[in-house]
Structure formats: C-alpha cells, structure tokens
C-alpha cells in the first residue's frame, strides 16, 4: 500500500507541475462563431451524436480562453473524432488564425484533407503537405498542386489557414504565421519529443507575440503517459 501511495503521489505531483507550467503560457482567444457553426452543421448529411456535441462544445469553450488548451479526445475508430476536430478548426480559421492537423501517414493526411475540403472548404483555405503531396484549396477555386516551397510560403504568410500534414510539418523550414491550434491524430504514433517540437515557441512565433497554440490530441489508443496525465493531472 505504501509503494502504491508513493507512485500515485508522484504521478499527481508531476501532473500538477505540468499543469502549472502550462498555465503560465498564453494562447490566442478564439471567438465562437455560432451562426456559421450552425450553418455548417445544417449542411452536413448527418447529425452529431450527443458525445460529439458535448466534446465539441467543451473544446470550443477552451479555445475561447487565453490559456492554452491541452486536451485528449479519445474514441474508437469511426466514432467521429474528425468531425469534432473540423468544427474547432473552422472556428480558428474564421477568427483569423491558423490550425494544423498532424497525421502519422500520407494516406490518413490525404483523407483528412479531403474531409476538410468537403466539409468547410467553402469557408477557408486548406493546404496538404506530405513528402510527396503539396496541395492547396481556396474557397470557390479548383484545388491546385503546388511546389513544396510555394506551399510553405502560403503557410508562412497566413494565406493558408488550415494545414494538414505528416512529419513534413516538423521540418525547420516550415514556419507558421499565427498558429492558434495544433491537432495531433493517432497520438500514439508520435513520440513525446516530436509533439513537443511542434509546440516549441521557436517554431511558432505567432507574429512575434510568442503565443502558444492550443493543443488537441486524438486517438483510439492513448499512450500510458497521456492517460496518466489525464487521470492524475
């Protein structure tokens, strides 16, 4: 019992230290675009489940705070995590900021890009950046294939509001204009250091203001570290 107590105490203390350190940062406050969100949902060929609605609302409330969100969205494959992510990315883009979605494979990244274009492509610009694919979609225009340098330029200038990509987003030459939300899909496929690299303020200067992006991890099989932080942090 004593050994178990020590272990739980250390987990709780570590969680508190992590939360304390995270709370010292500041993030952009994203205004909830209620009318547009309702319009988009009305156009979708399905209705959100109660769990999807609840999770989306909690995330949107967190995005409205000036302290960075640090959330884990867990659900079985096919449970609709992407729909929740799309709603949060829409609100970020319409509020004048960028959102990035990191996927572990080119196939999954391409699927996410197609889902975003189909769901909210008429409201914001979306880019796809992988090792072999560099694609850019703008409202009311055909999808363009760009060079990696050209797409990187669109991201750096802020013309590309939503960015979907693989580890290619980790490259030093990829910089963002005003990133407000970072989403990592299948978080168990990425190392802690890889995800920390994406949250590094040297990569995301947010126009020199040193704001930290909100962070959302999505998975069907969370890693033990994430579960420990969720349960005890």
Protein Blocks (a to p, Z undefined) as FASTA:
>chain_A
ZZmmmmmmmmmmmmmmmmmmmmmpccddddddfklmmmmmmmpcbdcdfklmmmmmmmmm
mmmpcbdcdddddddehilpmmmmmmmmmmmmmnopacddddfbfklmmmmmmmmmmmmm
mmbccddddfkbccdddehiacddddfklmmmmmmnomambdcddfklmpmklccfbdcb
dcdehkllpcfklmmmmmpmklmnggonopacddddddfbdcfklmmmmmmZZ
